[in-house]
Amino acid sequence: MVQQGIVLGHIIFKNGIELDKAMVELIVKLPPPTNVKGISQFLGHVGFYRRFIKDFPKISKPLYELLVKDAKFVWDEKC
């Protein structure tokens, strides 16, 4: 029987679940979003791993604020 495997970017062990490091590297190498659609796509990618990111809501708040209707798109240091 298989002792571990990768399923949807997660490494599944007999004793638990862990994030695949290759997926982390892929997310880190993504270019910064340049528009609202890019922000939405980025949050979709990283939201899949939110359970592994400590304080995800606090960290991602500046990005979600860019998705508010009629918000001006300003990519700043907070983002």
Secondary structure in CASP SS format (residue, H / E / C, confidence):
PFRMAT SS
TARGET T0000
AUTHOR 0000-0000-0000
METHOD secondary structure of the structure
MODEL  1
M C 1.00
V C 1.00
Q C 1.00
Q E 1.00
G E 1.00
I E 1.00
V E 1.00
L C 1.00
G C 1.00
H E 1.00
I E 1.00
I E 1.00
F E 1.00
K C 1.00
N C 1.00
G C 1.00
I E 1.00
E E 1.00
L E 1.00
D C 1.00
K H 1.00
A H 1.00
M H 1.00
V H 1.00
E H 1.00
L H 1.00
I H 1.00
V H 1.00
K C 1.00
L C 1.00
P C 1.00
P C 1.00
P C 1.00
T C 1.00
N C 1.00
V H 1.00
K H 1.00
G H 1.00
I H 1.00
S H 1.00
Q H 1.00
F H 1.00
L H 1.00
G H 1.00
H H 1.00
V H 1.00
G H 1.00
F C 1.00
Y C 1.00
R H 1.00
R H 1.00
F H 1.00
I C 1.00
K C 1.00
D C 1.00
F H 1.00
P H 1.00
K H 1.00
I H 1.00
S H 1.00
K H 1.00
P H 1.00
L H 1.00
Y H 1.00
E H 1.00
L C 1.00
L C 1.00
V C 1.00
K C 1.00
D C 1.00
A C 1.00
K C 1.00
F C 1.00
V C 1.00
W C 1.00
D C 1.00
E C 1.00
K C 1.00
C C 1.00
END
